[in-house]
């Protein structure tokens, strides 16, 4: 998602995600499947299909949220690698501006052109050559990224630059602490990945059970359809089911400071 454009560079708003044609296709299929399942299993009425636009809008919202999450995770990973290169270059005696220029080369070798940070670094280097301060361009990018780690590094960098003293040591220790936090988050992500897979599997069990009962015990299930009490009961079950899925997802969510 582009925020604005300036002299050929498109500033990206990382809090938004522009859905591709593939994304729209997946959302359509998922929305249609969910609508049919709800109509058949929970209400046994084709009339419920009229709710498809609402289901489609909700699925599109979830897709955008997931896209933003993946986008920020990718940006965060790339920024952490940039920090490592920046710190190493500064320890080798480079000025921060020259170290950032070297980071551009390293990122190009590491990720190629398929990199969010590479385009940002190129634009920041261009602005630095036009006499913009590194602190200013870093601060602008940090707040646009919406990532806590990048904002914190920008604030620490500005403070260290103004205070003088052991500037390189401050940046090195800050980079080390941020990498420690990043590695810890990655380890937690690996630890909960199996649980997340279990949770996704468990999400489908109530649907399979309901489908089994509906197909094998039609007379037993018929009391739940075609009457007001049944509609209220099944609607309550549907809301409870959706709430349980959302709650389970919250429990297993590992944040990156979004």
N, C-alpha and C positions, 0 to 999 in steps of 0.2 A: 504494500500500500504506500503510495507516494504522498508525502506531506506537502511539498512544494518543489519548485525547480528553480535553480539559480545557475546561470551561465553554463548550461549543459549538464549540471549534476542534479539528479533527482534525490531530494531528501526523503528518506523513508521513515514512515511512522510505524514503529515496531509494535505499537499497541493495536494495530489493525492488520487484517489478513485479507488479501484479495484472492477469492476462490477461483480456481481454474475450471475449465470445462469438465475435466475429469472429476473434480470435487462436486460440481453440480450434478453430474450423472450419478455418482455414488449416493449423494444426498437424496436424489429422486427415488432410487431403488430402495434405499433403507426406509424412506418415508412411506412409500407405497406398501412395502412389506409390513411395516408396523401398523399402518392403517387397516390393512386386511386382517391381520392377526387380532387386533382389538375388536374390529367389527364382528368377526366370526366367533372368537373364543369368549369375549367378555359380554357381548350383547346379542350375538346371533341375529344380526340385522344389517342388511346392506345400506340402510339409511346412514349409518355411522361413517360411511365412506366420505360424506360431505365434510368431515373434519380433516380431510387430507391437507388442505392449505395450511391449517394450524400446525399439523404434525410436520409438514415440510418446512415451515418457518422455524420451528423449534430445532429440527435436525440441522438446518443451515446455520443456526446460531451456535450449536454445539461444534459444528465443523470449523467455524471461524475461531471459536475459542481454542480448539485443539491446534489449529494452524498457528495462532499467535503463540501458543505454548511451545510448539516445535521451533518456530522462528526465533524465539527468545533463547531457547536452549542452544540452538546453533550459534547464535550471536555470542552468548556467554562463553561457550567452549572456545570459539575463535579468539575472543578477547583475552581469555586466560593464556592462550598460547602467545598472543601478542605481548602480554605483560612479561612473560618469561624471556622473550627475545629482547624487549626493551631494557629489562633489568640487566641482562647479560651484556648488552652493548654499552650501557652506562658504566658498568663495572670495568669494561675494557677501555674506558676513557672518552667515549663519545659524548658530545653534548646531547641533551634530550631531543633537540630538533634533528640532529644527524642520526641518532639512535632510532627515531621514528621513521626516517627515510629508509634505513636498513631493514626495519621491520616490514616495510612494504615489499621488499625483495623476498624476505623470508616467507611471508604469507603467500606470495605468488607461487613460490616453489612448493609450499606445503599444500595449498588448496587449489591452485590454478585460479581461473576466473570464477569458479563456482564458490564464491566466498562473499559473505555479507561485509566482513570487516575490511576486506581488501579495497572495495570501492570507497568505504569510509576513510581509510588511511590515505588513499590517493587524494581525496578531496581535502582532507586535513593538511596534508603536505602542500597542496596547491595554495591553500589559504595562508599557511605559514610563510611561503615564499612571497606572498603579497603583504607581508608585515603584520599578519594577525599573530597574536601570542598563542603559544601552545596551550596555555591554561584555558583561554577563551574557547578555542575550537574543541578542546576535550570536554569542557563543561557543556557546550551546546549538544555534542553527541551524547554525552552521558544522560542528560535529562530527556533527550529524545528516545533513548534506548528503553527507558522505563525499568532498567535493571538495577537493583539495589547495590550490587557489587561494583558496577561501573560508576554509579553516582558516588559511592563511598571513596573509590580510588581517585576520582576527580577532585573531591573535596580535600582529601589527604594530600594530593599532589599540589594543589593550590596553596594549602597551608605550609607545606614544606618549602615551596618555592619562595613564599613571602618571608618565612622565618629564617631562611638561609641555613647556615650550620651544616650538619652532616646530611645533606640533601640526598646523595646517592644511597647512603645507608638506610635512610628512611624509606626510600622507594623499594630497596631490596627487601627489607623486613616486611613491608606492606605486601609485596608480591608473594613472599613466602607464606604469610598468614592467609592470604586469599587463596593460594593454591592448596593449602592444607584444608581449608573449608570446602573448596571445590572437590577435592579427592574424597573427603568424607561424605559429601552429598552423593557422589557417584557410587560409593560403596553401599550407601543406604538404598540407592536406586536398584542396584543389583540384588540386594537382600530382599527387597519387597517385590521384585519382578515376578517371582514364582507365585507369591500371594495374589498379585494382581491378575495373573492368569487364572488362578483358582476362582477369584471373584467374578471374572468374566464368564467362566463356565457356570458358576452358581446362578448367575443372572438368568440363564435360559431354563433352569430346572423347573421353576413354577409354570412356565409356558408349556413345557413338555408334559408335565403332570396334568395341567388343565386340558390340553389337547387329548391326552390319553383317556381321561374321564369322559370327555365330551364324545369321543368316538366309540368308547367301549360301554358307556353307561348313559345312553341318551335319556332314558326315562328318569334316571336319578338326577340328571342335570337340568331337565326340562323346567323344573320349578323355578330356576334362576333366570329364565328368559321369558319375555313377553308380558311382564307385569312390573308395576312400579317398585315393589319391594325388591324384586330381583335386580332391577336397574340400579337402585340405590346401593344394594349390597355389592354388586360387581364393580360399580364405580368406586366404592370405598376400597375394595381389593386392588383395583387398578392404581389408585392414588398411593396406597400403602406400598405396593410393588415398586412404583416409580420412586417413591421417597427412600425405600431401602437401597435401591441401586445408587441413588445420588449420595446417600450417607456412606455407603461402602466405598465409593469412589473418593470421597473426602478423606476417609481414614487412611487410604493408601496413596494419597497424593504427596509427592515430594517436591517442594517448591524450590525455585531458584531466585527468589527475591523479586517475583513479578508483582 
